[in-house]
Amino acid sequence: MGNIDVVNLISHLIIYMVVLLLAISSHEAGHAWMSHKYGDDTAYLLGRVTLNPVKHTDPIGTLLIPILSFVFGAVGGALGSIPLIGWGIPTPVNPRRWTNYKQANVMVSIAGIGANLILAMIGFAIFKTLLETAVINGANADDGIIKVVVMFLYYLISLNVSLAVFNLLPFPPLDGSKVLSTFLPESFSPIFALFEQYGFLILLLLVYWGILGVIIGPIFTVIQYLLFTRWF
């Protein structure tokens, strides 16, 4: 790994993966919980209304690909440009059991996004409080436990915001596409079916071309401004 600090890389990776597991588990649990609220107990009976990552972790999508992307990105090798794609085990739902299909389809779809935004806001509130009270400052940000806290909160905010924004995109199989399908007239069904067939490929291209970064970049700029600007 050349001049790469292996210990530093591993510590970042561990914290990154802990937060990613929490973010993905919260996202999928949000879907399961909301679907249960609308009368569908499919995911509930499978134990998916939980933050236990074992119930939501896909070996490839939640572990292997994010770990490889993180390591290659840090090392900066030939594969460093691989886009970071991660996902959990999809939450099973049975729309026929929903008490109000259209409303449920929207609420269940955005529940995962909502869960990620709640985590991001919690992380932001804690980080901002620690900065405002000078518990974290420029002098101690790299010291022991403070450094771990800073990394954890940084990933808690950035990963959850990224997942929320990413899932809002109107391309299958993302949540935004399910919300969009609720309001589209029947005449759009053939076009939407085409999107469903090539949705994942479109998403890969959007990430690879940096479109997601263009969308999320300004949001992160605002977050950093609010985070590091003194309010009092």
C-alpha positions as CSV (number, residue, x, y, z in Angstrom):
1,M,0.0,0.0,0.0
2,G,3.0,2.3,-0.3
3,N,2.8,5.3,1.9
4,I,-0.8,4.5,3.0
5,D,-1.1,4.5,6.8
6,V,-2.6,1.0,7.2
7,V,-3.7,1.5,10.8
8,N,-5.4,4.7,10.0
9,L,-7.1,3.2,6.9
10,I,-8.4,0.2,9.0
11,S,-9.7,2.5,11.7
12,H,-11.5,4.6,9.2
13,L,-12.9,1.5,7.4
14,I,-14.2,0.0,10.7
15,I,-16.0,3.2,11.7
16,Y,-17.3,3.7,8.1
17,M,-18.7,0.1,8.0
18,V,-20.3,0.5,11.4
19,V,-22.1,3.6,10.3
20,L,-23.0,2.1,6.9
21,L,-24.6,-1.0,8.6
22,L,-26.6,1.3,10.9
23,A,-27.7,3.4,7.9
24,I,-28.8,0.5,5.8
25,S,-30.4,-1.3,8.7
26,S,-32.4,1.8,9.6
27,H,-33.4,2.3,6.0
28,E,-34.8,-1.2,5.6
29,A,-36.3,-1.3,9.1
30,G,-38.1,2.0,8.2
31,H,-39.7,0.3,5.2
32,A,-40.7,-2.7,7.3
33,W,-42.2,-0.6,10.1
34,M,-44.2,1.6,7.9
35,S,-45.6,-1.3,5.8
36,H,-46.7,-3.0,9.1
37,K,-48.5,0.3,10.1
38,Y,-50.5,0.0,6.9
39,G,-51.6,-3.5,7.5
40,D,-48.8,-5.6,5.9
41,D,-47.0,-7.9,8.4
42,T,-44.8,-9.7,5.9
43,A,-41.6,-8.0,6.9
44,Y,-42.6,-7.8,10.5
45,L,-43.1,-11.6,10.8
46,L,-39.6,-12.0,9.2
47,G,-38.1,-9.9,12.0
48,R,-37.2,-7.0,9.7
49,V,-38.5,-4.3,12.0
50,T,-35.2,-4.1,13.8
51,L,-31.8,-2.3,13.7
52,N,-30.0,-5.7,13.9
53,P,-27.8,-5.6,10.8
54,V,-27.8,-9.4,10.5
55,K,-31.4,-9.1,9.3
56,H,-30.6,-6.6,6.6
57,T,-27.1,-7.3,5.4
58,D,-26.4,-8.5,1.9
59,P,-22.9,-10.1,1.8
60,I,-22.2,-8.5,-1.6
61,G,-24.0,-5.2,-1.5
62,T,-23.5,-4.3,2.2
63,L,-20.1,-5.7,2.8
64,L,-17.9,-6.7,-0.1
65,I,-18.5,-3.9,-2.6
66,P,-18.5,-1.0,0.0
67,I,-15.3,-2.4,1.6
68,L,-13.5,-2.8,-1.7
69,S,-14.6,0.6,-2.9
70,F,-13.4,2.2,0.3
71,V,-10.0,0.5,0.2
72,F,-9.4,1.1,-3.5
73,G,-10.5,4.7,-3.1
74,A,-8.1,5.2,-0.2
75,V,-5.2,3.5,-1.9
76,G,-5.8,5.4,-5.1
77,G,-4.9,2.5,-7.3
78,A,-6.2,1.7,-10.8
79,L,-9.6,0.7,-9.3
80,G,-9.9,3.8,-7.2
81,S,-12.6,5.2,-9.4
82,I,-15.0,2.4,-8.8
83,P,-18.3,4.1,-7.7
84,L,-19.5,3.3,-4.2
85,I,-22.7,1.3,-4.5
86,G,-24.2,-0.4,-1.4
87,W,-27.5,-2.0,-0.6
88,G,-29.2,-4.2,2.0
89,I,-31.5,-7.1,1.6
90,P,-34.7,-5.6,0.1
91,T,-37.6,-5.4,2.5
92,P,-40.4,-7.7,1.4
93,V,-43.9,-6.1,1.3
94,N,-47.3,-7.2,0.1
95,P,-49.1,-4.2,-1.3
96,R,-52.4,-6.2,-1.4
97,R,-52.5,-6.1,2.4
98,W,-52.1,-2.3,2.6
99,T,-55.2,-0.5,3.9
100,N,-54.7,2.5,1.5
101,Y,-52.6,1.5,-1.4
102,K,-51.6,4.9,-2.8
103,Q,-50.9,6.5,0.5
104,A,-49.1,3.4,1.7
105,N,-47.0,3.2,-1.4
106,V,-45.7,6.7,-0.8
107,M,-45.2,6.4,2.9
108,V,-43.5,3.0,2.8
109,S,-41.2,4.2,0.1
110,I,-40.1,7.4,1.9
111,A,-39.9,5.7,5.3
112,G,-36.4,4.5,4.6
113,I,-35.3,7.9,3.4
114,G,-36.9,9.4,6.6
115,A,-35.0,7.0,8.8
116,N,-31.7,8.1,7.1
117,L,-32.6,11.8,7.5
118,I,-33.4,11.3,11.2
119,L,-30.0,9.7,11.8
120,A,-28.3,12.5,9.8
121,M,-30.0,15.1,11.9
122,I,-29.1,13.4,15.2
123,G,-25.5,13.3,14.0
124,F,-25.6,16.9,13.0
125,A,-27.1,18.0,16.4
126,I,-24.5,16.1,18.4
127,F,-21.6,17.3,16.2
128,K,-22.9,20.9,16.3
129,T,-23.3,20.8,20.1
130,L,-19.8,19.5,20.6
131,L,-18.4,22.2,18.4
132,E,-20.4,25.0,20.0
133,T,-19.3,23.9,23.5
134,A,-15.7,23.5,22.3
135,V,-15.6,19.9,23.4
136,I,-14.3,19.4,19.8
137,N,-11.9,22.1,18.6
138,G,-9.0,22.6,16.2
139,A,-6.5,21.6,18.9
140,N,-8.0,18.2,19.9
141,A,-9.7,17.0,16.8
142,D,-7.0,14.5,16.1
143,D,-6.6,13.2,19.7
144,G,-7.6,9.7,20.6
145,I,-11.3,9.3,21.4
146,I,-12.1,12.8,20.0
147,K,-10.9,11.7,16.6
148,V,-13.0,8.6,16.7
149,V,-16.1,10.7,17.6
150,V,-15.4,13.1,14.8
151,M,-15.1,10.3,12.2
152,F,-18.2,8.6,13.5
153,L,-20.3,11.8,13.4
154,Y,-18.9,12.8,10.0
155,Y,-19.8,9.4,8.5
156,L,-23.2,9.4,10.3
157,I,-24.1,12.7,8.6
158,S,-22.5,12.1,5.2
159,L,-23.6,8.5,4.6
160,N,-27.2,9.0,5.7
161,V,-27.6,12.2,3.6
162,S,-26.0,10.4,0.6
163,L,-28.4,7.4,1.0
164,A,-31.4,9.7,1.4
165,V,-30.6,11.8,-1.7
166,F,-29.6,8.7,-3.7
167,N,-32.9,6.9,-2.9
168,L,-34.9,10.0,-3.9
169,L,-33.8,9.5,-7.5
170,P,-36.7,8.4,-9.7
171,F,-35.1,5.3,-11.1
172,P,-36.0,1.8,-10.2
173,P,-35.4,0.1,-7.9
174,L,-34.9,3.2,-5.8
175,D,-37.6,4.6,-3.5
176,G,-38.1,7.7,-5.5
177,S,-39.3,5.6,-8.5
178,K,-42.0,4.0,-6.3
179,V,-43.3,7.4,-5.2
180,L,-43.2,8.6,-8.8
181,S,-45.2,5.5,-10.0
182,T,-48.0,6.4,-7.6
183,F,-48.7,9.6,-9.4
184,L,-48.0,8.7,-13.0
185,P,-51.0,8.1,-15.3
186,E,-51.5,4.6,-16.7
187,S,-50.2,5.8,-20.1
188,F,-46.7,6.1,-18.6
189,S,-46.6,2.4,-17.7
190,P,-44.5,1.3,-20.8
191,I,-41.9,4.0,-20.2
192,F,-41.7,3.1,-16.5
193,A,-41.4,-0.6,-17.4
194,L,-38.4,0.3,-19.6
195,F,-36.9,2.2,-16.6
196,E,-37.4,-0.9,-14.4
197,Q,-35.5,-3.0,-16.9
198,Y,-32.5,-0.7,-17.2
199,G,-32.8,1.2,-13.9
200,F,-29.7,-0.3,-12.3
201,L,-27.5,0.3,-15.3
202,I,-28.7,3.9,-15.4
203,L,-27.8,4.3,-11.7
204,L,-24.4,2.9,-12.3
205,L,-23.7,5.4,-15.1
206,L,-25.0,8.3,-13.0
207,V,-22.7,7.4,-10.1
208,Y,-19.7,6.7,-12.4
209,W,-20.2,10.0,-14.3
210,G,-20.3,11.9,-11.0
211,I,-23.9,13.1,-11.4
212,L,-24.7,12.1,-7.9
213,G,-21.8,14.1,-6.6
214,V,-23.1,17.1,-8.5
215,I,-26.4,16.7,-6.8
216,I,-25.1,16.0,-3.3
217,G,-22.1,18.5,-3.4
218,P,-24.2,21.7,-2.8
219,I,-26.0,19.9,0.1
220,F,-22.8,19.0,1.8
221,T,-21.6,22.6,1.3
222,V,-24.6,23.9,3.2
223,I,-24.2,21.2,5.9
224,Q,-20.6,22.2,6.4
225,Y,-21.4,25.9,6.5
226,L,-24.1,25.3,9.2
227,L,-21.9,22.9,11.1
228,F,-18.8,25.1,11.3
229,T,-20.3,28.6,11.5
230,R,-20.7,29.7,15.1
231,W,-24.3,30.4,16.0
232,F,-23.6,32.0,19.4
